[in-house]
Amino acid sequence: MPPGHASSRRKGISAETADQLYEALEPVQQELKRRHIPCLRVMLISLELRDAQPCTFPRYHMPALEIWDRQGKIVAAVTPSVDLSRFYLVVPAEQSKPYVVPAEAPE
């Protein structure tokens, strides 16, 4: 996982930050679609259920762009850095550090 990604998954991020990061993935998604590569932007929002109260405030997590193969299996994921200066490309099959891609040249 990219630096900061795991911690943002645990702590969550603000709704505004989540929206900005989600929108930052749009140019990457458009480029992949132009190349006929199946992908989808996703944002995870979680609620915590408790006995004393129905739920706490929603927790927003780092949005991602999932990239699939033709059989529908996720083969890679792209997440933006919180400062929007770069993207992290994680390829689970390689199990290595993520590739770092400058935001100004996502192609």
N, CA, C and O of each residue as an XYZ file, in Angstrom:
428
protein
N       0.823     -1.182      0.000
C       0.000      0.000      0.000
C       0.868      1.246      0.000
O       1.974      1.232      0.540
N       0.377      2.324     -0.602
C       1.145      3.545     -0.638
C       1.336      4.127      0.756
O       0.519      3.871      1.640
N       2.395      4.905      0.975
C       2.570      5.540      2.268
C       1.357      6.394      2.589
O       0.865      7.128      1.732
N       0.880      6.303      3.801
C      -0.283      7.069      4.212
C      -1.593      6.411      3.856
O      -2.628      6.763      4.423
N      -1.581      5.460      2.929
C      -2.827      4.832      2.501
C      -3.423      3.994      3.626
O      -4.615      4.108      3.909
N      -2.627      3.164      4.262
C      -3.132      2.307      5.329
C      -3.638      3.133      6.500
O      -4.673      2.811      7.085
N      -2.918      4.201      6.850
C      -3.361      5.010      7.980
C      -4.654      5.744      7.647
O      -5.512      5.887      8.518
N      -4.817      6.217      6.406
C      -6.060      6.893      6.051
C      -7.208      5.889      6.021
O      -8.356      6.263      6.260
N      -6.920      4.623      5.731
C      -7.955      3.598      5.738
C      -8.447      3.370      7.168
O      -9.638      3.152      7.388
N      -7.528      3.421      8.146
C      -7.921      3.223      9.540
C      -8.626      4.450     10.095
O      -9.697      4.333     10.691
N      -8.041      5.619      9.906
C      -8.555      6.845     10.501
C      -9.688      7.451      9.695
O     -10.578      8.095     10.251
N      -9.659      7.250      8.406
C     -10.625      7.903      7.542
C     -10.116      9.283      7.157
O      -9.138      9.778      7.716
N     -10.786      9.890      6.205
C     -10.452     11.234      5.749
C     -11.735     12.040      5.726
O     -12.822     11.471      5.821
N     -11.630     13.338      5.604
C     -12.832     14.168      5.585
C     -13.611     13.939      4.290
O     -13.058     13.487      3.288
N     -14.890     14.257      4.331
C     -15.729     14.113      3.145
C     -15.214     15.009      2.015
O     -15.234     14.613      0.849
N     -14.754     16.214      2.360
C     -14.237     17.135      1.351
C     -12.979     16.583      0.698
O     -12.827     16.645     -0.522
N     -12.073     16.040      1.517
C     -10.847     15.449      0.973
C     -11.179     14.253      0.086
O     -10.612     14.097     -0.996
N     -12.096     13.415      0.548
C     -12.500     12.251     -0.236
C     -13.055     12.683     -1.593
O     -12.750     12.060     -2.610
N     -13.859     13.731     -1.618
C     -14.412     14.227     -2.880
C     -13.310     14.744     -3.811
O     -13.328     14.469     -5.011
N     -12.352     15.491     -3.256
C     -11.245     16.010     -4.067
C     -10.414     14.872     -4.661
O     -10.062     14.900     -5.840
N     -10.109     13.879     -3.839
C      -9.304     12.759     -4.296
C     -10.053     11.931     -5.333
O      -9.460     11.460     -6.303
N     -11.357     11.753     -5.128
C     -12.195     11.025     -6.082
C     -12.170     11.736     -7.439
O     -12.014     11.093     -8.477
N     -12.323     13.049     -7.427
C     -12.318     13.821     -8.669
C     -10.945     13.805     -9.338
O     -10.855     13.853    -10.565
N      -9.876     13.739     -8.545
C      -8.521     13.705     -9.104
C      -8.275     12.445     -9.931
O      -7.395     12.425    -10.791
N      -9.050     11.400     -9.669
C      -8.899     10.150    -10.416
C      -9.590     10.186    -11.784
O      -9.354      9.305    -12.612
N     -10.433     11.185    -12.030
C     -11.194     11.223    -13.278
C     -10.312     11.270    -14.535
O     -10.586     10.519    -15.471
N      -9.268     12.111    -14.607
C      -8.445     12.102    -15.829
C      -7.771     10.752    -16.085
O      -7.624     10.338    -17.235
N      -7.372     10.081    -15.033
C      -6.755      8.759    -15.192
C      -7.790      7.775    -15.717
O      -7.504      6.981    -16.614
N      -8.989      7.830    -15.156
C     -10.070      6.949    -15.606
C     -10.396      7.218    -17.079
O     -10.583      6.277    -17.850
N     -10.465      8.474    -17.467
C     -10.778      8.805    -18.860
C      -9.703      8.285    -19.815
O     -10.017      7.797    -20.901
N      -8.433      8.390    -19.410
C      -7.342      7.880    -20.250
C      -7.425      6.365    -20.398
O      -7.228      5.834    -21.491
N      -7.716      5.667    -19.297
C      -7.844      4.211    -19.371
C      -9.035      3.810    -20.241
O      -8.940      2.870    -21.031
N     -10.141      4.510    -20.100
C     -11.313      4.207    -20.924
C     -11.030      4.481    -22.402
O     -11.488      3.743    -23.274
N     -10.270      5.550    -22.678
C      -9.902      5.856    -24.057
C      -9.110      4.700    -24.669
O      -9.192      4.438    -25.869
N      -8.345      4.017    -23.821
C      -7.553      2.868    -24.267
C      -8.322      1.548    -24.136
O      -7.749      0.473    -24.312
N      -9.605      1.634    -23.829
C     -10.492      0.469    -23.698
C     -10.053     -0.477    -22.575
O     -10.147     -1.697    -22.707
N      -9.576      0.098    -21.480
C      -9.191     -0.680    -20.306
C     -10.305     -0.535    -19.275
O     -10.602      0.580    -18.846
N     -10.927     -1.644    -18.872
C     -12.043     -1.560    -17.922
C     -11.573     -1.049    -16.560
O     -10.597     -1.547    -15.999
N     -12.285     -0.047    -16.039
C     -11.937      0.514    -14.736
C     -13.155      1.193    -14.124
O     -14.140      1.484    -14.803
N     -13.058      1.433    -12.825
C     -14.156      2.055    -12.095
C     -13.597      2.799    -10.900
O     -12.782      2.256    -10.154
N     -14.030      4.046    -10.711
C     -13.651      4.783     -9.505
C     -14.567      4.345     -8.371
O     -15.780      4.231     -8.545
N     -13.977      4.103     -7.217
C     -14.752      3.679     -6.053
C     -14.356      4.497     -4.829
O     -13.209      4.918     -4.678
N     -15.346      4.707     -3.960
C     -15.093      5.372     -2.688
C     -15.804      4.577     -1.606
O     -16.998      4.297     -1.707
N     -15.065      4.220     -0.583
C     -15.616      3.456      0.529
C     -16.024      4.409      1.641
O     -15.230      5.235      2.093
N     -17.268      4.285      2.072
C     -17.791      5.048      3.199
C     -18.310      4.030      4.196
O     -19.139      3.188      3.853
N     -17.824      4.103      5.438
C     -18.246      3.106      6.418
C     -18.973      3.766      7.586
O     -18.716      4.917      7.938
N     -19.871      3.012      8.163
C     -20.587      3.408      9.372
C     -20.307      2.370     10.442
O     -20.222      1.176     10.155
N     -20.165      2.824     11.661
C     -19.907      1.905     12.759
C     -21.191      1.728     13.564
O     -21.769      2.704     14.043
N     -21.628      0.499     13.710
C     -22.846      0.210     14.468
C     -22.478     -0.117     15.908
O     -21.514     -0.838     16.167
N     -23.258      0.424     16.844
C     -23.019      0.182     18.266
C     -24.340     -0.085     18.961
O     -25.406      0.279     18.465
N     -24.253     -0.729     20.125
C     -25.459     -1.030     20.894
C     -26.131      0.238     21.412
O     -27.352      0.372     21.329
N     -25.350      1.154     21.940
C     -25.895      2.351     22.577
C     -26.468      3.342     21.570
O     -27.394      4.086     21.893
N     -25.930      3.361     20.361
C     -26.393      4.291     19.340
C     -26.465      3.574     17.993
O     -25.678      2.665     17.727
N     -27.394      3.976     17.157
C     -27.543      3.288     15.873
C     -26.276      3.316     15.021
O     -25.917      2.296     14.432
N     -25.594      4.450     14.941
C     -24.359      4.513     14.172
C     -23.625      5.803     14.471
O     -24.222      6.782     14.920
N     -22.347      5.799     14.222
C     -21.565      7.020     14.349
C     -21.520      7.702     12.990
O     -22.080      7.203     12.015
N     -20.860      8.828     12.936
C     -20.770      9.558     11.682
C     -20.070      8.712     10.623
O     -19.242      7.866     10.960
N     -20.389      8.927      9.364
C     -19.713      8.142      8.323
C     -18.215      8.414      8.315
O     -17.764      9.521      8.607
N     -17.460      7.386      7.976
C     -16.008      7.498      7.832
C     -15.701      7.314      6.349
O     -16.077      6.311      5.743
N     -15.020      8.288      5.782
C     -14.646      8.241      4.372
C     -13.238      7.682      4.263
O     -12.361      8.015      5.060
N     -13.032      6.837      3.277
C     -11.734      6.208      3.061
C     -11.164      6.670      1.727
O     -11.867      7.255      0.902
N      -9.894      6.400      1.535
C      -9.186      6.815      0.324
C      -9.879      6.231     -0.916
O     -10.008      5.012     -1.028
N     -10.322      7.083     -1.845
C     -10.906      6.558     -3.081
C      -9.843      5.894     -3.943
O      -8.652      6.170     -3.803
N     -10.280      5.031     -4.822
C      -9.351      4.314     -5.701
C      -9.981      4.127     -7.075
O     -11.197      4.207     -7.246
N      -9.131      3.884     -8.020
C      -9.551      3.519     -9.366
C      -9.151      2.063     -9.547
O      -7.964      1.738     -9.581
N     -10.140      1.192     -9.661
C      -9.868     -0.238     -9.830
C      -9.768     -0.546    -11.316
O     -10.583     -0.082    -12.113
N      -8.764     -1.331    -11.680
C      -8.543     -1.723    -13.073
C      -8.733     -3.229    -13.163
O      -8.142     -3.980    -12.387
N      -9.557     -3.673    -14.110
C      -9.934     -5.076    -14.219
C      -9.383     -5.706    -15.487
O      -9.062     -5.024    -16.461
N      -9.283     -7.027    -15.444
C      -9.000     -7.743    -16.686
C     -10.344     -8.054    -17.355
O     -11.395     -7.689    -16.828
N     -10.317     -8.709    -18.486
C     -11.557     -8.979    -19.239
C     -12.495     -9.958    -18.526
O     -13.677    -10.030    -18.861
N     -11.980    -10.712    -17.546
C     -12.817    -11.639    -16.786
C     -13.427    -10.984    -15.545
O     -14.168    -11.632    -14.806
N     -13.121     -9.703    -15.311
C     -13.691     -8.984    -14.182
C     -12.879     -9.061    -12.903
O     -13.373     -8.682    -11.840
N     -11.645     -9.543    -12.978
C     -10.778     -9.622    -11.812
C      -9.979     -8.325    -11.705
O      -9.458     -7.826    -12.702
N      -9.886     -7.780    -10.484
C      -9.101     -6.557    -10.278
C      -7.621     -6.901    -10.407
O      -7.110     -7.768     -9.698
N      -6.938     -6.213    -11.321
C      -5.519     -6.487    -11.562
C      -4.614     -5.346    -11.087
O      -3.399     -5.516    -10.984
N      -5.206     -4.194    -10.801
C      -4.423     -3.057    -10.314
C      -5.370     -2.042     -9.689
O      -6.578     -2.061     -9.928
N      -4.795     -1.162     -8.888
C      -5.558     -0.075     -8.295
C      -4.701      1.176     -8.272
O      -3.494      1.114     -8.039
N      -5.336      2.306     -8.516
C      -4.656      3.591     -8.501
C      -5.282      4.432     -7.395
O      -6.505      4.544     -7.304
N      -4.434      5.024     -6.553
C      -4.908      5.959     -5.534
C      -4.098      7.242     -5.653
O      -2.910      7.197     -5.973
N      -4.730      8.386     -5.397
C      -3.985      9.647     -5.422
C      -3.331      9.887     -4.067
O      -3.794      9.377     -3.047
N      -2.252     10.667     -4.064
C      -1.680     11.099     -2.787
C      -2.602     12.175     -2.216
O      -3.319     12.843     -2.962
N      -2.580     12.338     -0.922
C      -3.464     13.313     -0.279
C      -3.179     14.728     -0.781
O      -4.093     15.549     -0.859
N      -1.919     15.024     -1.123
C      -1.582     16.363     -1.614
C      -1.787     16.496     -3.128
O      -1.503     17.548     -3.700
N      -2.275     15.439     -3.773
C      -2.586     15.403     -5.207
C      -1.362     15.599     -6.108
O      -1.512     15.967     -7.273
N      -0.169     15.360     -5.591
C       1.041     15.544     -6.392
C       1.429     14.298     -7.174
O       2.250     14.372     -8.089
N       0.846     13.148     -6.821
C       1.206     11.898     -7.495
C       0.091     10.871     -7.322
O      -0.824     11.030     -6.514
N       0.213      9.817     -8.117
C      -0.683      8.672     -8.008
C       0.157      7.463     -7.632
O       1.340      7.381     -7.964
N      -0.470      6.534     -6.937
C       0.186      5.266     -6.606
C      -0.529      4.164     -7.373
O      -1.753      4.043     -7.307
N       0.234      3.368     -8.095
C      -0.306      2.242     -8.845
C       0.137      0.965     -8.138
O       1.330      0.679     -8.047
N      -0.824      0.207     -7.644
C      -0.546     -1.043     -6.944
C      -1.000     -2.193     -7.831
O      -2.141     -2.226     -8.292
N      -0.094     -3.131     -8.061
C      -0.397     -4.326     -8.845
C      -0.275     -5.509     -7.888
O       0.836     -5.965     -7.618
N      -1.404     -6.019     -7.365
C      -1.352     -7.079     -6.354
C      -0.543     -8.307     -6.768
O       0.114     -8.913     -5.922
N      -0.573     -8.685     -8.035
C       0.141     -9.876     -8.482
C       1.653     -9.722     -8.315
O       2.364    -10.715     -8.160
N       2.141     -8.495     -8.345
C       3.578     -8.263     -8.207
C       4.019     -8.192     -6.755
O       5.191     -8.425     -6.460
N       3.109     -7.878     -5.842
C       3.392     -7.797     -4.407
C       4.665     -7.022     -4.120
O       5.498     -7.450     -3.321
N       4.810     -5.899     -4.764
C       5.970     -5.061     -4.537
C       5.488     -3.678     -4.109
O       4.293     -3.449     -3.924
N       6.425     -2.779     -3.960
C       6.060     -1.411     -3.633
C       5.236     -0.837     -4.780
O       5.396     -1.247     -5.930
N       4.357      0.110     -4.469
C       3.571      0.710     -5.552
C       4.443      1.545     -6.481
O       5.474      2.088     -6.084
N       3.999      1.629     -7.720
C       4.638      2.525     -8.672
C       4.164      3.936     -8.346
O       2.989      4.138     -8.043
N       5.051      4.898     -8.404
C       4.696      6.293     -8.150
C       4.682      7.020     -9.487
O       5.660      6.999    -10.234
N       3.548      7.665     -9.776
C       3.358      8.354    -11.047
C       3.073      9.836    -10.751
O       2.163     10.138     -9.978
N       3.825     10.751    -11.344
C       3.567     12.174    -11.122
C       2.163     12.553    -11.612
O       1.732     12.096    -12.671
N       1.464     13.369    -10.860
C       0.095     13.765    -11.219
C       0.040     14.538    -12.521
O      -0.969     14.491    -13.224
N       1.118     15.255    -12.857
C       1.093     16.044    -14.096
C       1.273     15.207    -15.343
O       1.104     15.714    -16.452
N       1.614     13.922    -15.188
C       1.773     13.031    -16.347
C       1.191     11.652    -16.051
O       1.923     10.662    -16.056
N      -0.117     11.572    -15.792
C      -0.698     10.280    -15.407
C      -0.722      9.241    -16.527
O      -0.828      8.046    -16.251
N      -0.626      9.675    -17.784
C      -0.674      8.712    -18.891
C       0.541      7.828    -18.885
O       0.674      6.956    -19.744
